[in-house]
Amino acid sequence: MSIVLFLLMFGIIVIAHEFGHFLLAKVNGIHVVEFSVGMGPKLFKFQKGETEYTLRLLPLGGACIFEGEDGLVTEKTKEEGGSVEESENKGAFHNAKVTARIATVIAGPLFNFILAFLFSLIIVGSVGSDRAYVAKVREGYPAKEAGIESGDEIIRMNGERVYLRREISLISMLNTEGEEIEVEYRRDGKEYKTTLVPRYSEEDGRYLIGLEWSGDYEIGGPLNVIKNSYYEVRYWIKYTFKSLGMLFTGKAGMDDLSGPVGVAQVVDEVYEVSAAISVKAVIINMLNFAVLLTANLGVINLLPLPALDGGRLVFLLIELVRGKPVPREKEGMVHFIGMVLLLILMVFVFYNDIKRLFI
């Protein structure tokens, strides 16, 4: 069941991403040569119109391949004796307006965020949202000494707007050196500001400011559900950026990365715990995990790295500014090198995942 849930979850996320590219390509008249889910050898395929739809062996991603992208020439163009450079085919990717190509590239990550929002609507509509209202202030810690009380709503920490108590927990957990935190909170419609210096807790093994939360979740009416669903997606996007920041600053290492095998292992653990509670718990927890994964995929793909959507976007923005494209053979080479490095990273992450299975 865990394997089925993993494949279903991963498949929906990948399809949403590639469908974003596909839909905007169709809207802008760009020829989609192949829409594939998975990587490696083809298991199943069918042709509809100009596009071949394929299911491949390895559930590690997908692709929406456009004519003329990275030197791709369709059989029709070959039969006519032409090349990508010479092709007059209006459906080729490079022949579309630069704004149309930008929209097509951005659409993949955007659809991941839309999927995250739709999943969040189900989650928040069913169980509610963990809004940042203080349940209890711990004795002997700076929050109590600064006058924060039960029922206060925390609205900013170090100038960063917060809505969910998980955001506050994340900021607190990342404060590993006990640096002072500027806290803004609301009580009876009035806003207050104070600066707290976290105090180390031997019991918890980290620095704390002394705020405690209840297990209550806020649902409210339809508008409240929509608003809180937006906060939910916002949190997971922020979570991904902060996780990447930890990698770049050395607070997290390469061994902390996980790929599909690691994700499948977590899915199995979440399923086992949730199944012991109820079917609803399985559904909600799997959707929660799916929100994290799809938001993560959207953010990662927007990074300005070769072979990713963000890398392609960089070249398109350069073209938009300078009025002419970077030579396609040079762009293609950059993306090829990026793809090789990405595959090396995938092998490393896969090795890490397998190693962790036997630890």
C-alpha positions in Angstrom: 0.0 0.0 0.0 2.9 2.4 0.8 4.4 1.8 -2.7 1.0 2.4 -4.3 0.5 5.6 -2.3 4.1 6.8 -3.2 3.6 6.1 -6.9 0.2 7.8 -6.9 1.4 10.8 -5.0 4.6 11.2 -7.0 2.8 10.6 -10.3 0.1 13.3 -9.6 2.8 15.8 -8.6 4.9 15.2 -11.8 1.8 15.2 -14.0 0.7 18.5 -12.6 4.1 20.0 -13.2 4.4 18.8 -16.8 0.7 19.6 -17.5 1.5 23.2 -16.7 4.2 23.3 -19.3 1.9 21.4 -21.7 -1.1 23.6 -21.3 0.7 26.9 -21.8 2.6 25.4 -24.7 -0.7 24.5 -26.4 -2.2 27.9 -25.6 0.8 29.6 -27.2 0.9 27.3 -30.3 4.2 25.5 -29.3 4.5 21.9 -30.7 4.7 19.4 -27.8 6.6 16.4 -29.2 6.3 14.2 -26.1 4.5 14.3 -22.7 6.1 11.6 -20.5 5.8 10.5 -16.9 8.9 8.7 -15.5 12.3 8.2 -16.9 14.2 5.4 -18.7 12.7 2.8 -21.1 9.1 3.3 -22.3 6.5 1.0 -20.8 3.5 2.4 -22.6 2.8 5.0 -25.3 0.1 6.3 -27.6 0.0 9.1 -30.1 -2.7 11.8 -30.1 -2.4 14.6 -32.6 1.1 16.0 -32.6 2.1 14.6 -29.2 3.3 11.2 -28.0 2.2 10.3 -24.5 4.5 7.9 -22.7 4.8 6.1 -19.4 8.4 5.2 -18.5 10.0 2.7 -16.2 11.5 4.8 -13.4 9.2 7.0 -11.4 11.8 9.7 -11.0 10.3 12.6 -12.9 8.8 13.4 -16.2 9.2 15.6 -19.3 7.3 17.9 -21.6 9.4 18.0 -24.7 9.0 20.8 -27.3 10.0 20.9 -30.9 13.3 22.8 -31.4 14.1 22.6 -27.7 17.9 21.9 -27.2 18.3 21.1 -30.8 15.4 18.7 -31.2 14.1 18.3 -34.8 10.9 16.4 -35.5 10.7 13.7 -38.2 8.6 16.1 -40.3 11.4 18.7 -40.3 14.0 16.0 -41.1 11.9 14.8 -44.1 11.8 18.3 -45.4 15.6 18.5 -45.2 15.7 21.2 -42.7 17.4 21.9 -39.3 16.2 23.6 -36.2 18.0 26.8 -37.2 16.4 26.8 -40.7 13.0 25.5 -39.7 10.0 27.7 -40.5 7.7 25.6 -38.4 5.7 28.1 -36.3 5.2 25.4 -33.6 8.9 25.2 -32.8 9.7 26.4 -29.3 12.3 28.9 -30.4 9.8 30.5 -32.9 7.3 31.4 -30.2 7.4 34.9 -28.7 9.8 35.2 -25.8 7.0 36.1 -23.4 5.1 32.9 -24.5 8.2 30.8 -23.8 8.7 32.5 -20.4 5.0 31.7 -19.5 5.4 28.1 -20.7 8.5 27.6 -18.6 7.1 29.2 -15.5 3.8 27.2 -15.8 5.3 24.0 -14.5 6.4 25.3 -11.1 3.2 27.4 -10.9 1.0 24.4 -11.4 2.9 22.7 -8.5 1.9 25.6 -6.3 -1.7 25.4 -7.5 -1.8 21.7 -6.7 -0.4 22.5 -3.3 -3.2 25.0 -2.7 -5.9 22.5 -3.9 -4.6 19.9 -1.5 -4.4 22.5 1.3 -8.1 23.4 0.8 -8.9 19.7 1.5 -6.7 19.6 4.6 -7.7 23.0 6.1 -11.4 22.4 5.2 -11.2 19.0 7.1 -9.0 19.7 10.1 -8.4 23.4 10.2 -5.2 25.4 10.5 -2.7 26.0 13.3 -2.9 29.8 13.7 -0.3 31.4 15.8 -2.3 32.1 19.0 -0.4 31.5 22.2 -1.9 28.8 24.5 0.5 29.1 27.4 3.6 31.1 28.4 6.2 29.0 30.1 7.5 30.2 33.5 11.2 31.1 33.7 11.5 32.1 30.0 11.8 35.5 28.3 8.3 35.5 26.8 6.7 35.4 30.2 9.1 38.1 31.5 8.3 40.3 28.5 4.6 40.3 29.3 3.3 38.0 26.5 0.1 36.3 27.6 -2.1 33.4 26.7 -4.4 34.3 23.8 -2.0 36.7 22.2 -1.4 36.3 18.4 2.2 36.3 17.3 2.3 38.3 14.0 6.0 38.9 13.3 9.4 37.5 14.3 12.5 39.5 13.3 10.3 41.5 10.9 9.1 38.3 9.2 5.3 38.0 9.0 4.0 34.8 10.5 0.6 33.2 10.4 1.0 29.6 11.6 2.6 28.3 14.8 4.7 26.0 12.7 6.4 29.1 11.3 7.3 30.2 14.8 8.6 26.7 15.7 10.7 26.7 12.5 12.3 30.1 13.3 12.9 29.0 16.9 14.5 25.7 15.9 16.8 27.4 13.4 18.0 29.8 16.1 20.7 27.4 17.3 23.0 30.1 18.8 20.4 31.8 21.0 20.4 35.1 19.0 17.9 37.7 20.2 14.5 37.6 18.5 12.3 40.6 17.9 8.6 39.6 18.4 5.5 41.5 17.5 2.2 40.3 18.8 -1.5 41.4 18.8 -3.8 41.6 21.8 -7.3 43.0 21.8 -6.7 44.7 18.4 -3.5 46.4 19.6 0.0 45.5 18.4 3.0 45.3 20.7 6.7 44.7 20.1 9.4 43.2 22.3 12.9 41.7 22.0 13.5 38.3 23.5 16.8 36.6 24.2 16.2 32.8 24.0 17.2 30.7 27.1 18.8 27.3 26.7 16.7 24.4 28.0 18.7 21.4 29.1 15.5 19.3 29.0 14.7 20.2 25.4 18.3 20.5 24.3 17.9 23.9 22.5 17.2 27.6 23.0 13.5 28.5 23.8 11.6 31.7 24.2 8.9 30.0 26.2 5.8 30.0 24.0 3.5 26.9 24.1 0.7 26.0 21.8 -2.6 24.1 22.1 -3.7 21.3 19.7 -6.6 23.4 18.5 -7.0 24.1 14.8 -9.0 27.0 13.3 -11.4 26.2 10.4 -14.1 28.9 10.1 -16.1 29.7 7.0 -15.1 29.2 3.3 -13.2 32.5 3.1 -11.2 31.5 6.2 -10.4 28.1 4.7 -9.1 29.8 1.5 -7.0 32.3 3.4 -5.5 29.6 5.7 -4.9 27.3 2.7 -2.8 30.1 1.2 -0.9 30.4 4.5 -0.3 26.6 4.4 1.3 26.8 0.9 3.2 29.8 1.9 4.7 28.0 4.9 5.9 25.0 2.8 7.5 27.3 0.2 9.2 29.2 3.0 10.2 25.9 4.6 11.9 24.8 1.4 13.8 28.0 1.0 15.0 27.9 4.6 16.1 24.2 4.1 18.1 25.3 1.0 19.6 28.1 3.0 20.7 25.6 5.6 22.5 23.6 2.8 24.3 26.6 1.5 25.3 27.9 4.9 26.5 24.5 6.1 23.8 24.0 8.8 22.7 21.0 6.8 24.9 18.6 4.7 24.5 16.6 1.6 23.7 13.6 3.7 20.5 15.3 4.7 19.2 15.2 1.1 16.6 12.5 0.2 15.5 11.3 -3.2 12.6 9.1 -4.3 13.8 6.1 -2.2 14.0 8.3 0.9 10.6 9.8 0.1 9.1 6.3 -0.3 10.5 5.3 3.1 8.9 8.3 4.8 5.6 7.6 3.0 5.7 4.1 4.5 6.4 5.4 8.0 3.6 8.0 7.7 1.2 5.4 6.4 1.9 2.9 9.1 1.3 5.5 11.9 -1.8 6.9 10.2 -3.4 3.6 9.4 -3.4 2.7 13.1 -5.6 5.8 13.7 -8.1 6.0 10.8 -8.6 6.2 7.1 -9.1 10.0 7.4 -5.7 10.3 9.1 -4.1 8.4 6.2 -5.7 10.8 3.7 -4.9 14.0 5.6 -1.3 13.0 6.4 -0.6 11.9 2.8 -2.1 15.1 1.5 0.1 17.1 3.9 3.2 15.2 2.7 2.1 15.8 -0.9 1.8 19.6 -0.3 5.4 19.6 1.0 6.6 17.6 -2.1 4.8 19.6 -4.7 5.8 22.9 -3.1 9.4 21.6 -2.9 9.4 20.6 -6.6 8.0 24.0 -7.6 10.7 25.9 -5.7 13.6 23.6 -6.8 12.6 24.0 -10.4 12.7 27.8 -10.2 16.3 27.8 -9.0 18.5 29.5 -11.7 20.5 26.3 -12.4 21.1 24.8 -15.8 18.7 22.0 -16.9 16.0 23.2 -14.5 13.1 25.5 -15.4 14.9 28.4 -13.6 18.0 27.9 -15.7 16.0 28.1 -18.9 14.2 31.1 -17.5 17.5 32.9 -17.0 18.3 32.6 -20.7 14.8 33.8 -21.7 15.1 36.8 -19.5 18.5 37.6 -21.0 16.8 37.4 -24.5 14.0 39.6 -23.3 16.4 42.3 -22.1 18.9 42.2 -25.0 16.4 41.7 -27.7 18.0 38.6 -29.2 18.5 35.0 -27.9 21.7 33.5 -26.7 23.0 31.2 -29.5 21.1 27.9 -29.0 24.1 25.7 -29.3 25.7 27.5 -26.3 22.5 27.4 -24.3 22.1 23.7 -25.1 25.7 23.0 -24.0 25.1 24.8 -20.6 21.9 22.7 -20.1 23.7 19.5 -21.1 26.4 20.1 -18.5 23.7 21.0 -15.9 21.9 17.7 -16.7 25.1 15.7 -16.3 25.7 17.3 -12.9 22.1 16.8 -11.9 22.3 13.1 -12.8 25.5 12.8 -10.7 23.6 14.4 -7.8 20.7 12.0 -8.3 23.1 9.0 -8.1 24.6 10.4 -4.9 21.2 11.0 -3.3 20.1 7.5 -4.4 23.2 6.0 -2.8 22.4 8.0 0.4 18.8 6.7 0.4 19.9 3.1 0.0 22.6 3.5 2.7 20.0 4.8 5.2 17.8 1.8 4.6 20.5 -0.4 6.2 21.5 1.9 9.1 
